[in-house]
Amino acid sequence: MTFLPLDQRELFLPLIDGVHESPPWHTFMRNLVARTHARRGLLIIGLANAMQGQEPAVLQVSAPRAADEPPLDFQRLISLRLHPHGQLRPDRVYGLEEMLDFDDPVRLAQQRKSLQELGIRYGRWLRISAGTADAWVVLAREREDFSAAAVASLSAIAPLFASALRARVKLAEQQLQAAMANSALARIGIGQLAFDRDGRIMAATAQAEAILPIADDPSGKPGRRLQLLPDISHRIDTACAAIADGNRDTAAIPLDGHGEQFLLLRRTDLELPPPNALPAVIGTVRIHRLADARRAIDAIQTIYRLSAREAGLAYRMMRGERIIDAGASLRLTAETSRNYSKRIYAKTGTSGQADLVRLLLEGLAPLA
């Protein structure tokens, strides 16, 4: 058997796998500290589109001999005003002396004193730039400086780290897209599942996981299954096969004996770039969930230019309350409620409560 060179196995491959770690690149940093004989290591990741005031992500790794020591005071390290990280040339390894301010003797003395108190007598800095993201690797030692081999290893990983950082930024963008979509569905009580032809679950949203009992496939095959009564599970498997084979487009399967909750199955219409395993069927389940009243009323008031009282009445009508009952909850008389409802219909261009409910449920208020 041919083994990969040490650098590839301990540094390069963890850079690839580390994209999916949480926190990212923990294994890589642990190996880097070991390979360079550093006492401590810091990985700092900042995003250009982060909110103002959002702290960068900081990963701290210590060598075994420093495992019982407190972590580095990152804020104190930043307060030393070393050479600005954003001005470091990407892919170049900087020594500690290059980070100090020799133009200001007072600050230089303060920097040296604080670094010694932090346990950093020797250090190396490396900036990785990937467009909308920057990362800085900081390695620290106490007793002796880093060897030339250690610095060479740090320098060699720079272009590979930049590529991995770009992949992590793209993954973060995709995670944000998925989180936004799942959040919108969860607000209205919807969970979704992706099934293969045999009814095994390939993926499920967090809302679906919360609503339905899901466990690993007992056969040991890849995927998971819904843990339901045998008859219901059989109906789901049969429907998935029929939809996948084109014999039907949809199926609504009751999940309990009372017919109160159904799983809607439909042929997938997803388009994913290769290589991807497309599901055969998309399943949708929904629970009753009310919109956040305050936010929904604010949205209705703004979108349809209603008064606060009109928006409150419209929201309660959207929930199915009768006009008089909805008005009473707002301390309106029956006559005032009817007058308000007429103004609401006029401003929204609807012809009655049923039409108003349709308009509001199809709009943004339930998602507020």
Secondary structure by P-SEA (a helix, b strand, c coil): cccccccccccaaaaaacccccccaaaaaaaaaaaacccbbbbbbbbcccccccccbbbbbbccccccccccaaaaaaacccccccccccccccccccccccccaaaaaaaaaaaaaaccccbbbbbbbcccbbbbbbbbbccccccaaaaaaaaaaaaaaaaaaaaaaaaaaaaaaaaaaaaaaaaabbbbbbbccccccccccaaaaacccccccccccccccccccaaaaaaaaaaaaaaaaccccbbbbbccccccbbbbbbccccccccccccccbbbbbbcccccaaaaaaaaaaaaacccaaaaaaaaaaaacccaaaaaaaacccaaaaaaaaaaaaaaaccccaaaaaaaaaacccccc
